[in-house]
Amino acid sequence: MAGFPIEYADRIKTLPPYLFAAIDEMKQKAIARGVDIINLGIGDPDLPTPAPIIERLARAAADPKNHQYPSYEGMLSFRQAVAGWYKLRFGVTLDPASEVLTLIGSKEGIGHIPLAFINPGDVVLVPSPGYPVYPVGTGFAGGTSHLMPLEKKNGFLPDLNAVPKEVARKAKLMFLNSPNNPTSVVMSRDYFKKVVAFAQEHQIIVCHDAAYSEIFYDGQRPASFLEVEGAKEVGIEFHSLSKTYNMTGWRIGFAVGNRQILNGLLKIKSNLDSGTFQAIQEAGIAALQLDDSATDALRKVYQERRDVLVPGLKKLGLDVDPPPAAFYVWVTVPKGYTSTSFTAHLLEKAGIVTTPGNGFGAPGEGYIRMTVCTTKERLAEAVERIKKAGW
Ligand SMILES: *Cc1c(COP(=O)(O)O)cnc(C)c1O
C-alpha cells in the first residue's frame, strides 16, 4: 500500500520555528562527548514537592470516590481553598462557586482561553518576549497576536500608550505576566490600575498570568491584578501550584476573577477535557493550606542562588540586574554577540545551557535567560567556567 501524503493543518504548519532545536542538538552532542553540562536552561524547580502534599495525595488516591470523573469546574472544596488563600495572601474576596475554576495546570487554561473569545482575525495583545503559549493559543483560535515589546527603556513593562489606537480598538483580549517570564520584572499596583483603565476604555479582556507570584525576593510580595479596583470587571488571573510548591509534574492550576470570562473558558474545557483528578485537587488543598514556612524556605534557597549567580556575572562585566522575583536571570549579551551566538558560545566553551532571548519572541533578541533551578555550588561553577571561557 502506497498510503497518501499526510498533510498537517495550517495552524501547525505556521507554528513559529522551534528556536531551541539547534541548542538541543548542540547539547546532545556535548553530552555525547562527555561534557559535564550545567543546565541553566530549564524553568522547572529542582526541589521536591513538600511532604504533606505527597502524603495527602497518597491517602486521596486510595479512596475509590476519587477514581471517577471529577466535575468540570473542579471540586468545591479545592475552589474554597483557593478563595481562602486569595483572601489571606491578597486580601481579595472570591466566590468559590462562580469566581474560581480548577485547571490542569495554568498552561492548559492559558492555551484554551482564546478559543472562548477570539474569532478568526481578532487581535490579541501579547507581551514579547513572553511565554510562547500566549501567541500560540491565539493562533490556534485563528486570532492575530499584536506584540507589545518589553524593552529596557520601559522597565521591561508593556507600554500601553504605544499600542496604536486602531489596534487597541480591535483588540479583544490581552495577556500580561507578572512576575515575568523571562525578564523577572514585577508589575506594581499603579501599573495594574493603568491596565484596568486601558481595558475599560477599549473593552479588552485582561488575562493576567501570575504563575510566579510566590517566588519573590527581599520580602517584596508581588501584587495580584485582582487587588486593584475594577479588575474583576475586566479580567481574570491565572495561577499555578507548579512553581510555588514544586509541583510542575502534578498538573494543577486555577483561574480566578470575572465569572463570565471564566464561564467562557469552562465552556471550552467541558468539551475538551474532563477535569483534574480529585486526588490531585485534594493534594492541592493541602498545598494551599500550608503555612508560609514551606514557601519561605523555597524563596530563601532561590535568593541564595540568585545572590551567587548575579554578582558573579556582574563581576565578569556582564550587564545584568538582580531579579526581584521568579527564578530567571535576564542577561544582556556582550558586544559582538547575538542571543543565539552567545548561547552557543556558553555551551561550546563552558558547557552551560542557557536559553536565547529571541526564543521568547523577536524583542528578546540581545538577551539570554538563565535559571536558578540548580544548586548554588553549580551556579558558582558556572560563573568560574564563564570567567575561564571569556567572550
Ligand atoms: C511555568 C509557567 C506557567 C505555569 O505552567 P503550569 O501549566 O501551571 O505548570 C504559566 N505561565 C508561565 C509564564 C510560566 O513560566
The ligand as an SDF file (V2000), in Angstrom:
LIG
                    3D

 15 15  0  0  0  0  0  0  0  0999 V2000
    5.6280   27.7940   34.3520 C   0  0  0  0  0  0  0  0  0  0  0  0
    4.7040   28.8230   33.8010 C   0  0  0  0  0  0  0  0  0  0  0  0
    3.3140   28.6430   33.8760 C   0  0  0  0  0  0  0  0  0  0  0  0
    2.7320   27.5050   34.6300 C   0  0  0  0  0  0  0  0  0  0  0  0
    2.5700   26.3570   33.9750 O   0  0  0  0  0  0  0  0  0  0  0  0
    1.7000   25.1780   34.5870 P   0  0  0  0  0  0  0  0  0  0  0  0
    0.9650   24.7220   33.3930 O   0  0  0  0  0  0  0  0  0  0  0  0
    0.7980   25.7070   35.6410 O   0  0  0  0  0  0  0  0  0  0  0  0
    2.6820   24.1880   35.0870 O   0  0  0  0  0  0  0  0  0  0  0  0
    2.4810   29.6520   33.4130 C   0  0  0  0  0  0  0  0  0  0  0  0
    2.9810   30.7760   32.8980 N   0  0  0  0  0  0  0  0  0  0  0  0
    4.3120   30.9930   32.8260 C   0  0  0  0  0  0  0  0  0  0  0  0
    4.7940   32.2870   32.3050 C   0  0  0  0  0  0  0  0  0  0  0  0
    5.2040   30.0080   33.2480 C   0  0  0  0  0  0  0  0  0  0  0  0
    6.5110   30.2270   33.1440 O   0  0  0  0  0  0  0  0  0  0  0  0
  1  2  1  0
  2  3  1  0
  2 14  2  0
  3  4  1  0
  3 10  2  0
  4  5  1  0
  5  6  1  0
  6  7  2  0
  6  8  1  0
  6  9  1  0
 10 11  1  0
 11 12  2  0
 12 13  1  0
 12 14  1  0
 14 15  1  0
M  END
$$$$
